Amino acid sequence: MEQTQYLIVGSSHAALEAITAIRMHDTDGSITLVTRDPHLPYSPTVLPYVVSGRSAPENVYLRDAAFFDENKVSYRPGVALKALHTARNVAELADGSEIGYAKVVLATGAAPAIPPIPGIDKVDYHVLRTLEDAKRLNAAMKKSQRAVVLGAGLVGMHAAENLVKAGANVTIVEMSAQLTSGYFDATAARLIEEAFTANGAKIRTSSQVTWLAADGDDIVLTLGDGTTLNADLLLVATGVRPELDYLKDSGVACDKGILVDDRMRTSVANVWAAGDCAQARGFFDDAQVMNAILPDAAVQGRIAGMAMAGDPGVADYVGGVPLNTYHFFGRHAISVGSSKVPDGGVERTRFDEASGRHLKLIMKDGRLLGIYGVNEFFDAGVMAQLIVRRTDLSAVQDRLFEQPLTVGRELMSQIWR
Amino acid sequence: MGRSFNTIAFDPAKCDGCGDCMSACARVKFDSDDTSRSLIQILARENANTKGISPGAGSSFELALCRQCGDPKCVTVCPAGALTKNNETGVIDWDGSRCVDCLLCTIGCTYAGISLDEATGRVSKCDTCDGNPACVPACPHDALKYITTSNIYNEVGDWEDLFAPGLAGCQGCNTELLMRHTLRRVGPDTVLATPPGCVPGMGSVGFNGTTGTKVPVFHPLLTNTAAMLAGVKRQYKRVGREITALAIAGDGGASDVGFQSLSGAAERGEQMLFMVVDNEGYMNTGMQRSSCTPYGAWTSTTPVGKAEEGQKAVAQGKTQDAKNMPLIMVNHRCDYVATASTAYMEDLYEKLDKAIAASRTGFAYLHVYSPCTTGWRFPTDQNMEVARKAVETNFVMLWEYTPEQGLHFTKPVDQPLPVTEYLKAMGRFRHLSPEQIAHIQGKVEENRRMVEKLAEQVHGG
């Protein structure tokens, strides 16, 4: 049986960072990467731009084949992990072959979470997680007249905007009362909603789909209030969740994702996990959370790689901080940190109707907890550092609220120059 | 070996916030007068000494600029493969045709080095203007510099390090740097003489029967270094082997008791490279004064007393001026004489190359000023800064001499800082009275006039 020192499962940001981290410390140990996806590595985050046609599918790869040669990585696309036999330190692949590993990192990402709507198995719907999904949606979009997007998260909203721009009548159906909840605050959500409705999209928040049926080439959606919608294109974008069937009988502890500690170790020896499939400590409370965002995947992959290679420079994970950026109809929204205002916390907002600039700051005891902006640019990376460093901003909080861009830079240059 | 790259350096102490760099950048990059679009952002600090934020050291200006990180986070979080570290130039390249304007890179960067240009709706970052950054010449105060010494690192890094790892120097000593660089440059066909001093003290002559170098090394007396090395070189010539005869000696070994043999070898034109590491005293044996110790400096043999009642005069450091060794060597009409400083490595390297070439046919003398953290009493992280201040105040002048070309400055300082900027950087001058400082300032100017007269054309370099 084939043996490898480091087995990487998955090929997106967390996996690529793990390779880089391993090679910084161990130039020779054998690395094998297996991934279900048949392509060179790409980011799920870029897929909405493939859908819109802005990014050519062949132009979104994060690495070329030479990267794997240079890093002495045996790259095996198109072969999924079927089962992890942790007692033997062996990975069983979908093609029936086995690879023995000394250490393995699971960076298998997540897959669309499909809501259990009666009839959903009878209709032809779209999801958006792979390059194939994106190509298929891109082709369907060009023909669509009446599209429904289920779920108003960032994937759904991106796709809805693309559909609007392609000329379709678009309805967004969202279960919760607010668009982009969990990403942006109520004011930002209102601005987003207004932009969509101004461009002709219909938005149905607090709505659930209770029944799906096919009617010729159309799909008929029945909503909770009894109304029906006809669609020639249905995109289900109601979130993602990891697919962890390969861990059955492995003993690796899972909750919503694979439970990991601050070095991305799972409950089983020689097994690490990182990225969207991992459930790691949140920054704002110590509970393990799913924080399926790109920057966190990169950080976790780096930690896992360093830990696997025994790099003494590895530091504990600071905890997941929500970080999002979003472009809609020529405007941008940025969110960093927590949207919750805790007891004793302060929320400060300003909004200028004319320019559409909105800013919200959440502080407690002089520390920044969260910052949200629409059309108000600030350096999100700097803000995230102020949050995780718990920098005392008591003396500058008024100025920070007025000028987050310049004051953030001033602080950055002084504190971690 | 990794690679090193050129970089834009900012000295906040020299910045007055004029914004000329930002105007130049906005003009060159965007053909705009709007300095908010500049890729280099200078920020006036308004909150010095506020609670919870370190006050920093004296500057009032802060910088936001892409640092062209070696391990760039912006690249790792880009979903579109639009950002890449260019391994030739070191710049993080941005590919606008791939970028999807998602702004995730601004989350990845903790240094505000890539940000939104609101006029275009796209991110923008410094690309160092392809190695000719417009901001640097625009700065009227020399606060921005484009540092190009990386080629030394890249080139020298590929050569064999001929010193043993783990030399026993004081923390913060620059002599290890000097020894390793010099031997790498001179190469393996070298015989090295290191008379008593810091260089053998750090381990060049080795421990437990092994040498500290990968070339033949010997440990002559303080008095006979140049004479012994001359004999060794002649013997190698006699048997037909081409070697570089190299001495690395301290200022004591060169200017005091070793001077006779040094002067003799120079006068005879012996084919060798004699490098003096001038730390202005016998630092290895407990910081005694040498003839190179400057006026007013504390050493263990030029102490600083405290006046007790009834006492009129107490010792206040050295009472004589330093001997100007390199000028004395010029008067030997050596094939090559130069002064150098580890704060100016490119300059040092050029001189080293010329000195090596000159040592093939005659006597080459290289005098390197070498601040001593232990004996001069400054923090261990300040060696380069002290060395730089010495040059910026003209306390030390960098020049070179050949019989054909005469003497010329290689790093002329047109507007020298007052010598106090140098003196206050270290503890050995802490006790100085205004009269003593005035004496030192006067001596700096006298020295400068002297060297300028010798130079065929002032600032001709």
Boltz contact constraints between the chains, C-beta under 6 A:
constraints:
  - contact:
      token1: [A, 17]
      token2: [B, 76]
      max_distance: 6.0
  - contact:
      token1: [A, 43]
      token2: [B, 79]
      max_distance: 6.0
  - contact:
      token1: [A, 45]
      token2: [B, 79]
      max_distance: 6.0
  - contact:
      token1: [A, 46]
      token2: [B, 79]
      max_distance: 6.0
  - contact:
      token1: [A, 46]
      token2: [B, 80]
      max_distance: 6.0
  - contact:
      token1: [A, 49]
      token2: [B, 100]
      max_distance: 6.0
  - contact:
      token1: [A, 62]
      token2: [B, 81]
      max_distance: 6.0
  - contact:
      token1: [A, 294]
      token2: [B, 77]
      max_distance: 6.0
  - contact:
      token1: [A, 295]
      token2: [B, 77]
      max_distance: 6.0
  - contact:
      token1: [A, 295]
      token2: [B, 107]
      max_distance: 6.0
  - contact:
      token1: [A, 298]
      token2: [B, 76]
      max_distance: 6.0
  - contact:
      token1: [A, 298]
      token2: [B, 77]
      max_distance: 6.0
  - contact:
      token1: [A, 323]
      token2: [B, 107]
      max_distance: 6.0
  - contact:
      token1: [A, 325]
      token2: [B, 102]
      max_distance: 6.0
  - contact:
      token1: [A, 325]
      token2: [B, 103]
      max_distance: 6.0
  - contact:
      token1: [A, 325]
      token2: [B, 104]
      max_distance: 6.0
  - contact:
      token1: [A, 327]
      token2: [B, 101]
      max_distance: 6.0
  - contact:
      token1: [A, 377]
      token2: [B, 116]
      max_distance: 6.0
  - contact:
      token1: [A, 379]
      token2: [B, 106]
      max_distance: 6.0
  - contact:
      token1: [A, 379]
      token2: [B, 112]
      max_distance: 6.0
  - contact:
      token1: [A, 380]
      token2: [B, 106]
      max_distance: 6.0
  - contact:
      token1: [A, 380]
      token2: [B, 107]
      max_distance: 6.0
  - contact:
      token1: [A, 381]
      token2: [B, 107]
      max_distance: 6.0
  - contact:
      token1: [A, 381]
      token2: [B, 108]
      max_distance: 6.0
  - contact:
      token1: [A, 381]
      token2: [B, 109]
      max_distance: 6.0
  - contact:
      token1: [A, 381]
      token2: [B, 110]
      max_distance: 6.0
  - contact:
      token1: [A, 382]
      token2: [B, 112]
      max_distance: 6.0
  - contact:
      token1: [A, 385]
      token2: [B, 110]
      max_distance: 6.0
  - contact:
      token1: [A, 392]
      token2: [B, 52]
      max_distance: 6.0
  - contact:
      token1: [A, 395]
      token2: [B, 50]
      max_distance: 6.0
  - contact:
      token1: [A, 395]
      token2: [B, 51]
      max_distance: 6.0
  - contact:
      token1: [A, 396]
      token2: [B, 47]
      max_distance: 6.0
  - contact:
      token1: [A, 406]
      token2: [B, 43]
      max_distance: 6.0
  - contact:
      token1: [A, 409]
      token2: [B, 43]
      max_distance: 6.0
  - contact:
      token1: [A, 409]
      token2: [B, 64]
      max_distance: 6.0
  - contact:
      token1: [A, 409]
      token2: [B, 112]
      max_distance: 6.0
  - contact:
      token1: [A, 410]
      token2: [B, 43]
      max_distance: 6.0
  - contact:
      token1: [A, 410]
      token2: [B, 45]
      max_distance: 6.0
  - contact:
      token1: [A, 410]
      token2: [B, 62]
      max_distance: 6.0
  - contact:
      token1: [A, 412]
      token2: [B, 112]
      max_distance: 6.0
  - contact:
      token1: [A, 413]
      token2: [B, 62]
      max_distance: 6.0
  - contact:
      token1: [A, 413]
      token2: [B, 63]
      max_distance: 6.0
  - contact:
      token1: [A, 414]
      token2: [B, 53]
      max_distance: 6.0
  - contact:
      token1: [A, 414]
      token2: [B, 56]
      max_distance: 6.0
